[in-house]
Amino acid sequence: MAISPSLLIADDAIRQSIKALPARYWDFASADTKEWTHGYHSYPAMMIPQIARGLIAIVQRHQPGIRSLFDPFMGSGTSLVEGLLAGLTVVGSDLNPLSRLITQAKTTAWDPDALQFWAETLTDYVKGVRTSETDRPQFRNMTFWFKPAVITDLARIKQSIETVIPEEFRPFFWVAFSDTVRWVSNSRNTEFKLYRLDETRLAQWNPDVLRTFRKVIARNQIGNARLWERRPLPPVSLYAYNAMDLSALPDETLDLMVTSPPYGDSRTTVAYGQFSRLSLEWLNLVETSEGPSPNKLDQAMLGGLASNELHHTLPSETLTAALNQIAHHDSGRARDVLSFYQDLDVTLREIARVMRPGGYQCWVVGNRTVKNVKLLTDRIITELSERHGLVPVVNFTRTIPNKRMPKENSPSNQVGAKVATMNGEQIFILRKN
Ligand SMILES: C[S@@+](CC[C@H](N)C(=O)[O-])C[C@H]1O[C@@H](n2cnc3c(N)ncnc32)[C@H](O)[C@@H]1O
């Protein structure tokens, strides 16, 4: 099929724009990553907003006609917020119900005066809620993860939001509640996996739940006020789709993708389900979501179920070579790795299908190491995407100055034995023919 010369010109212009940037431009070591609504809620492996912003700006400069941005692994919605700020209609999806709640709040602008009124009404109301009137949620290990006084206060806030706050304002307050749940739980807040505080710290742990909640609300109100100034905002569509099945989205409709996929399966890399479990339990998103329960969420994510065999037909030499090397040391780990890339390959087909011909895909990926073998996910995605009609445009590395992610793990399961699993990330752009 003949390729339109204008596309080749745009590809080249994008490459030149990136080449012309100063060295280490993409590090954003001192950038404010919490501006706008980006600071609403912590989330594992968040994208640096300035990276999404930079990529969108470059593509928009050379394809001024683009109207929509898609993120099939939207997480906390970083690229969607940046898409909105760039005037694009945004479409996002994620299996994790907490991701959708956070992204909904971060992409909505509420009238700041109304929000202030409801925040004051809510905090006044909470003070008068008697604990005996409160229905506490029941979930497994609740008292392991929360002290009794904390459970009482969280239940008071939850009941107050349900009683006082009108439906349309609730996402804002549920997100503040969810972030509060995380801060006041007995889990170590510096970790994204659920680890309980050690006994000494636990004994001294008496968080002020209401104060924490008020602080989170006040912080998030600042972000909302900024977004409000940018009205009218383009439309936002958020879905619960598994990226392996985007069949509800029509073919060839989306102009630009900016995404950061999971680094690997949740068992051995970032456990999004585990990170979200306490919030999901408190928010009752367990019953209401059509997706998997919090305990099953990680299994449903890419690579969640290990492959039974090592034989595969994926057209990636880079992957095959890495799998052979890993299998030499540990065939079980090789099967884990294969299952992740088999699932990822299905998503590549789906993403390619929903994107408009000529549209760009911007990927930000972490290349991790398994059994001392580096998994070059950027190359693997590029190779696998070829049969879905994608051509490589540009690929470069950024060093990670401050991102919270698993930099180290124990490859040999020996206590204390650690190697760096990721020391930078790859940013690359593909274009659909
Ligand atoms: C690296 S995170 C995205 C972070 C996001 N860029 C941000 O700034 O917050 C990857 C996301 O992929 C989601 N995910 C993993 N497997 C998925 C699947 N099969 N379908 C849809 N989402 C999935 C996880 O829930 C997680 O939110």
The ligand as an SDF file (V2000), in Angstrom:
LIG
                    3D

 27 29  0  0  0  0  0  0  0  0999 V2000
    1.3240    2.0860   34.2860 C   0  0  0  0  0  0  0  0  0  0  0  0
   -0.3670    2.1140   34.7720 S   0  0  0  0  0  0  0  0  0  0  0  0
   -0.9680    3.5480   33.9810 C   0  0  0  0  0  0  0  0  0  0  0  0
   -0.6310    4.7810   34.7670 C   0  0  0  0  0  0  0  0  0  0  0  0
   -1.1600    6.0460   34.1260 C   0  0  0  0  0  0  0  0  0  0  0  0
   -0.4400    6.3770   32.9280 N   0  0  0  0  0  0  0  0  0  0  0  0
   -1.0940    7.1920   35.1070 C   0  0  0  0  0  0  0  0  0  0  0  0
   -0.4570    8.1990   34.8430 O   0  0  0  0  0  0  0  0  0  0  0  0
   -1.6760    7.0530   36.1960 O   0  0  0  0  0  0  0  0  0  0  0  0
   -1.0810    0.7880   33.8850 C   0  0  0  0  0  0  0  0  0  0  0  0
   -2.5860    0.6150   34.0570 C   0  0  0  0  0  0  0  0  0  0  0  0
   -2.9800   -0.4960   33.2530 O   0  0  0  0  0  0  0  0  0  0  0  0
   -4.1150   -1.0770   33.8530 C   0  0  0  0  0  0  0  0  0  0  0  0
   -4.2890   -2.4200   33.2680 N   0  0  0  0  0  0  0  0  0  0  0  0
   -3.5270   -3.5270   33.4070 C   0  0  0  0  0  0  0  0  0  0  0  0
   -4.0030   -4.5370   32.6600 N   0  0  0  0  0  0  0  0  0  0  0  0
   -5.0860   -4.0490   32.0020 C   0  0  0  0  0  0  0  0  0  0  0  0
   -5.9890   -4.5810   31.0560 C   0  0  0  0  0  0  0  0  0  0  0  0
   -5.8800   -5.8450   30.6440 N   0  0  0  0  0  0  0  0  0  0  0  0
   -6.9780   -3.7870   30.5600 N   0  0  0  0  0  0  0  0  0  0  0  0
   -7.1020   -2.4990   30.9790 C   0  0  0  0  0  0  0  0  0  0  0  0
   -6.2830   -1.9390   31.8900 N   0  0  0  0  0  0  0  0  0  0  0  0
   -5.2880   -2.6910   32.3850 C   0  0  0  0  0  0  0  0  0  0  0  0
   -3.8270   -1.0330   35.3470 C   0  0  0  0  0  0  0  0  0  0  0  0
   -5.0200   -1.0750   36.1000 O   0  0  0  0  0  0  0  0  0  0  0  0
   -3.1000    0.3030   35.4750 C   0  0  0  0  0  0  0  0  0  0  0  0
   -4.0000    1.3060   35.8560 O   0  0  0  0  0  0  0  0  0  0  0  0
  1  2  1  0
  2  3  1  0
  2 10  1  0
  3  4  1  0
  4  5  1  0
  5  6  1  0
  5  7  1  0
  7  8  2  0
  7  9  1  0
 10 11  1  0
 11 12  1  0
 11 26  1  0
 12 13  1  0
 13 14  1  0
 13 24  1  0
 14 15  1  0
 14 23  1  0
 15 16  2  0
 16 17  1  0
 17 18  1  0
 17 23  2  0
 18 19  1  0
 18 20  2  0
 20 21  1  0
 21 22  2  0
 22 23  1  0
 24 25  1  0
 24 26  1  0
 26 27  1  0
M  CHG  2   2   1   9  -1
M  END
$$$$
